[in-house]
């Protein structure tokens, strides 16, 4: 599904109407923090998985 410029503009206008101009910066800030926390959690899971794989490989030898 590809979104072109007209579709993105329409989505932005609908969001603006629903939340208002004053709430959008707060929503963006909250979304950014949530995304950063999600990425941090994913990185921790990847590191844990790699550590477990390494310890499993060293036990097998």
C-alpha positions as CSV (number, residue, x, y, z in Angstrom):
1,X,0.0,0.0,0.0
2,X,1.6,3.2,-1.2
3,X,0.6,6.6,0.3
4,X,1.1,9.5,-2.0
5,X,1.2,13.2,-1.1
6,X,-2.6,13.8,-1.3
7,X,-3.3,10.9,1.0
8,X,-0.7,12.1,3.6
9,X,-2.1,15.7,3.4
10,X,-5.6,14.4,4.0
11,X,-4.5,12.2,7.0
12,X,-2.7,15.2,8.5
13,X,-5.8,17.4,8.1
14,X,-8.0,14.8,9.8
15,X,-5.5,14.5,12.7
16,X,-5.4,18.3,13.0
17,X,-9.2,18.5,13.1
18,X,-9.5,15.6,15.7
19,X,-6.8,16.8,18.1
20,X,-6.4,20.5,17.5
21,X,-3.2,22.5,16.9
22,X,-2.3,22.8,20.6
23,X,-2.3,19.1,21.3
24,X,-0.3,18.0,18.3
25,X,3.2,18.9,19.7
26,X,2.3,17.0,22.9
27,X,1.2,13.9,20.9
28,X,4.4,14.1,18.8
29,X,6.6,14.3,21.9
30,X,4.8,11.4,23.5
31,X,5.0,9.3,20.4
32,X,8.7,10.1,20.1
33,X,9.4,9.0,23.7
34,X,7.4,5.8,23.2
35,X,9.3,5.0,20.0
36,X,12.6,5.6,21.8
37,X,11.6,3.3,24.6
38,X,10.5,0.6,22.1
39,X,13.8,0.8,20.3
40,X,15.7,0.6,23.6
41,X,13.7,-2.5,24.6
42,X,14.3,-4.2,21.2
43,X,18.0,-3.6,21.5
44,X,18.1,-5.1,25.0
45,X,16.2,-8.2,23.8
46,X,18.6,-8.6,20.9
47,X,21.6,-8.3,23.2
48,X,20.1,-10.8,25.6
49,X,19.4,-13.2,22.8
50,X,23.0,-12.9,21.4
51,X,24.4,-13.4,24.9
52,X,22.3,-16.6,25.4
53,X,23.4,-17.9,22.0
54,X,27.1,-17.3,22.9
55,X,26.7,-19.1,26.2
56,X,24.9,-22.0,24.6
57,X,27.6,-22.4,22.0
58,X,30.4,-22.3,24.7
59,X,28.6,-24.9,26.7
60,X,28.2,-27.2,23.7
61,X,32.0,-27.3,23.1
